[in-house]
Amino acid sequence: MSDRRIQAVECSLDAMQALLWQHDNAERLKRLISLKQQWYQQNHCEFWSDWIRDVFDPRTANDFGLGIWARILDISLGVDVPSSRDKEAFGFGEQHQNFGNGNFARGRAGQVALTTEQKRLVIRLRYFQLTSRGTVPEINTFLRQLFGELGSVWVVDSLDMTYVTYFFSFQPDSQLSFITEFYDLFPRPSAVGVRFRVQPREAFGFGTQHLNFSQGSFGA
């Protein structure tokens, strides 16, 4: 989801406006209204502030809020993983005699749940996928908002309706790599494929305005 400013919720309430001029000397009534005013300020505003943080804004939403977004956007926040029994795995050979000969394996099929940060990434990618036109300038603006704190990520169109290529200036961690492997969410034009490249070093000819010639190695 793009980082457009979220309109502030106006939760202020002046309960004292309920008093009429006849109540000017009704001290007990004014005291009750004053206490009601304090309750609204402490609970009403706090409720909406927490709701925006925990549900409405997917950048900060908790697991409950992200679950609501997942239902709205029709996206699963878990990945089904099959059993690995059919592969050569550590301790699962004939008579369990292949210890040291294979990788660890899953004994049965199951679902891998995402972390909260992974869920936030999936929701924002899914929202943008559904609402964007898939143009390169629009995607690159979104990528700066999505990965700005981690490093530069940008997309290049091959202009032949085959692939768009996402370049990462940093090495994606295991959580991000999991998303790119199991989710098809990175936006691109309709009927065009997607591929990923990691380019963690300054490369020849790929600087701002292509001005870094003679300053880096050749880049793929």
Secondary structure, DSSP 4 states (H G I P E B T S, - for coil): ---PPPPPP-----GGGG--GGGTT-HHHHHHHHHHHHHIIIIIHHHHHHHIIIII-TTT--HHHHHHHHHHHT--SEEEE---TTS-BTT-SGGG--TTSSB---SS-EEEEPPHHHHHHHHHHHHHHHH----HHHHHHHHHHHHTTT--EEEEE-SSSSEEEEEESS---HHHHHHHHH---S---TT-EEEEEE--S-BTT-SGGG--TTSSB---
